[in-house]
């Protein structure tokens, strides 16, 4: 199964210049504020990563992200000068305690 992660228009061009040959890593995180995905630039693939290519961008996903990101889209977050993983099946959930 290869997850269908798409890049919003303009994301690939912006990422290409920022990555400068590196890999975009997307990993699943969880904690007091809930669960989500962390995006980071990496020089190398970590053992166990699933690597896909989208618009000439190499994306490495940890196992949990790989299993859960089908249908997701990477979009530019203008107000934060960064990126957001927009997932149509994601539910908002926050917990503490």
N, C-alpha and C positions, 0 to 999 in steps of 0.2 A: 504494500500500500504506500503510495507516494502522496503526501498531503498536498492539496491544491492551495498553496500560498501565492497570492498575487500581489503585485506592487501597484499602488495607485499611480496614476499618471504623474510623471515628474520625479517619483521616488528613486527610480533606478539611476537617473542622471545625478541626483544629489548624493546618493549613496556611493556611486563610483568615485566621486572626488573625495569624499570623506574616508572611504575604506582604503584608498591608495594601495590596492593589491591585497588587503587583509580580507578576512572572512567575517560575515555578520553571524554572531551566535545568538540564538534564541533559546532560552532555558526557562523551565517551569519553576516558579517560586511559590512558597506558601509561608504564612506567618500570621501574626495577630490581626493584621488588616485584611486578611483574606488571601486568595491565591491570584496569581497572574503570571506574566511573562517578563523576563528581563532580557533586554537587548544590549549586546556589547560587541566591540570589535576585537578580533582575535588574530594572532599571527599564525596559529596552527590549529588543526583539527584535534579535538580531544578524543581519545579512544572511546568508542561507543556512540559517537555522534552519527547522525544521519545527515548526509550532505545532499542538498538539492541545488539546482541553479534556476534562477528566475531573472530574466532580462540581463543576463551576463553577470549577475551578482551571485556569489557562492554563499549559501545560507546553511549553517550547521545547527541542527536541532538536537537537544538532548532527547532521551527516549520518551519522556512524558509529553514534551512539546510536539514531537513527531506524531504521537498517537492522537493528539487532541486539536491540532490546528487545521484540519481539513476545512476548507472554505474561508479561511482567514485572509485578511488583506492588510498589508502594511501601508499605513497612511502617514502623511506629514502632519505633525501637531504644531501648527503655526504659532499658537500662543505659548508653547513651551520650547520652541526651536529644537524639536526632536521628532520622534516617531512613536506611533501607537499601533498595536496589533488590534485591528478591528475584527472581531469574530462574531458572526451572526448567531451562533448557538450559545454564546457565553451568557451566563446568568450573573447578576450582581449579587455578591454576598459578602458581608463583613461580619467578623465576630471577634470577640476578645474575652478573656477571662479564663 
